[in-house]
Amino acid sequence: MITQIPNAAAATADSVDAARPGEDRVVLRDGSAIMIRPLITGDVATITAWFQGLGPRARRARFLSGVTKLDDRTRAQLAQVDHRDHEAVVAVTADGTVAGIARYIRLQHSAAAEVAVAVVDNWGGRGLASLLLQQIATRARTAGIRTFTALHLASNVAVPRLLSRLGPMTTTPRDTGIIEARISLESTRGASSSQGGTR
Ligand SMILES: CC(C)(COP(=O)(O)OP(=O)(O)OC[C@H]1O[C@@H](n2cnc3c(N)ncnc32)[C@H](O)[C@@H]1OP(=O)(O)O)[C@@H](O)C(=O)NCCC(=O)NCCS
């Protein structure tokens, strides 16, 4: 399902054409223009729109559970970014669709953070997750984060492909059917390419 944010300032074609500071206008490999920007603290509406765009399989892959609805507390937590220990970047299309979100959350007072990404069903396969992960990794490096960790379903073959582009990666089996990936952000590999559709 396509999701839209009514009345959102970032939700117009004009806003995709004219990027503001902190926003990045990118062209995906199918030629679509998209705006990638940091999540605004407290922007629960964007979280709600994003989650509504994820189908059951994507929700399971992202949350590692059969969650069908985000409760108010979880939505508020996901919107509570501080741009240092907790950051999220949002992709918004010209018609206002929230197409994907990548985030990291620093692991207690460390130089490591857990990373996650999810692209809404109708916007998959265009290189968007790759771009969102590049952007969140760049922001993480700036915040002093040196390692990303990520939990993913063992059946999710896309995730190792995506994460290994950020830096050297190791994987460890965790609970049944769950893999933990660790990615070193020390090298700048994956940080420089920000063009859509060029991989
Ligand atoms: C996995 C996911 C993030 C990929 O998003 P996307 O925007 O389609 O990814 P991209 O277009 O950037 O593709 C990245 C790579 O993954 C591969 N890929 C994407 N979806 C795939 C799939 N379903 N099966 C196999 N490979 C896949 C692509 O082929 C591409 O590799 P390539 O460039 O070598 O061809 C998206 O399908 C999603 O949100 N899934 C549900 C949530 C999830 O799994 N999150 C990860 C938890 S950390």
The ligand as a Tripos MOL2 file, in Angstrom:
@<TRIPOS>MOLECULE
LIG
   48    50     1     0     0
SMALL
NO_CHARGES

@<TRIPOS>ATOM
      1 C1         15.6770   -5.8430    2.2920 C.3       1 LIG1
      2 C2         15.2050   -4.4770    1.8270 C.3       1 LIG1
      3 C3         15.6540   -3.4330    2.8320 C.3       1 LIG1
      4 C4         15.8140   -4.1910    0.4430 C.3       1 LIG1
      5 O1         15.3980   -2.8900    0.0320 O.3       1 LIG1
      6 P1         15.6060   -2.4320   -1.4940 P.3       1 LIG1
      7 O2         15.4190   -0.9730   -1.5510 O.co2     1 LIG1
      8 O3         14.7700   -3.2700   -2.3600 O.co2     1 LIG1
      9 O4         17.1360   -2.8090   -1.6830 O.3       1 LIG1
     10 P2         18.0600   -2.3540   -2.8900 P.3       1 LIG1
     11 O5         17.2070   -2.0730   -4.0930 O.co2     1 LIG1
     12 O6         18.9790   -1.2950   -2.3940 O.co2     1 LIG1
     13 O7         18.8490   -3.6860   -3.1710 O.3       1 LIG1
     14 C5         19.9750   -4.0440   -2.4230 C.3       1 LIG1
     15 C6         20.4550   -5.4190   -2.7950 C.3       1 LIG1
     16 O8         19.6270   -6.3960   -2.1900 O.3       1 LIG1
     17 C7         19.1230   -7.2780   -3.1710 C.3       1 LIG1
     18 N1         17.7430   -7.6090   -2.8330 N.ar      1 LIG1
     19 C8         16.7670   -6.7470   -2.5170 C.ar      1 LIG1
     20 N2         15.6540   -7.4420   -2.2450 N.ar      1 LIG1
     21 C9         15.9560   -8.7500   -2.4190 C.ar      1 LIG1
     22 C10        15.2320   -9.9660   -2.2820 C.ar      1 LIG1
     23 N3         13.9400   -9.9600   -1.9070 N.pl3     1 LIG1
     24 N4         15.8500  -11.1270   -2.5210 N.ar      1 LIG1
     25 C11        17.1430  -11.1420   -2.9010 C.ar      1 LIG1
     26 N5         17.8980  -10.0430   -3.0240 N.ar      1 LIG1
     27 C12        17.3020   -8.8600   -2.7930 C.ar      1 LIG1
     28 C13        19.1570   -6.5180   -4.4550 C.3       1 LIG1
     29 O9         19.2480   -7.4130   -5.5450 O.3       1 LIG1
     30 C14        20.3780   -5.6820   -4.3060 C.3       1 LIG1
     31 O10        21.5350   -6.3780   -4.6620 O.3       1 LIG1
     32 P3         22.2560   -6.0570   -6.0600 P.3       1 LIG1
     33 O11        22.4820   -4.5660   -6.0710 O.co2     1 LIG1
     34 O12        23.5030   -6.8310   -5.9770 O.co2     1 LIG1
     35 O13        21.3250   -6.4630   -7.1160 O.co2     1 LIG1
     36 C15        13.6620   -4.4150    1.6650 C.3       1 LIG1
     37 O14        13.2320   -5.5070    0.8670 O.3       1 LIG1
     38 C16        12.9450   -4.4240    2.9760 C.2       1 LIG1
     39 O15        12.6460   -3.3810    3.5220 O.2       1 LIG1
     40 N6         12.6650   -5.6270    3.5160 N.am      1 LIG1
     41 C17        11.9620   -5.7420    4.7750 C.3       1 LIG1
     42 C18        12.7360   -5.2120    5.9560 C.3       1 LIG1
     43 C19        14.0910   -5.8760    6.1020 C.2       1 LIG1
     44 O16        14.3410   -6.9880    5.6760 O.2       1 LIG1
     45 N7         14.9850   -5.1360    6.7640 N.am      1 LIG1
     46 C20        16.3010   -5.5980    7.0900 C.3       1 LIG1
     47 C21        16.4310   -5.7890    8.5590 C.3       1 LIG1
     48 S1         17.9450   -5.0600    9.1160 S.3       1 LIG1
@<TRIPOS>BOND
     1     1     2 1
     2     2     3 1
     3     2     4 1
     4     2    36 1
     5     4     5 1
     6     5     6 1
     7     6     7 2
     8     6     8 1
     9     6     9 1
    10     9    10 1
    11    10    11 2
    12    10    12 1
    13    10    13 1
    14    13    14 1
    15    14    15 1
    16    15    16 1
    17    15    30 1
    18    16    17 1
    19    17    18 1
    20    17    28 1
    21    18    19 ar
    22    18    27 ar
    23    19    20 ar
    24    20    21 ar
    25    21    22 ar
    26    21    27 ar
    27    22    23 1
    28    22    24 ar
    29    24    25 ar
    30    25    26 ar
    31    26    27 ar
    32    28    29 1
    33    28    30 1
    34    30    31 1
    35    31    32 1
    36    32    33 2
    37    32    34 1
    38    32    35 1
    39    36    37 1
    40    36    38 1
    41    38    39 2
    42    38    40 1
    43    40    41 1
    44    41    42 1
    45    42    43 1
    46    43    44 2
    47    43    45 1
    48    45    46 1
    49    46    47 1
    50    47    48 1
@<TRIPOS>SUBSTRUCTURE
     1 LIG1         1 GROUP 0 **** ****
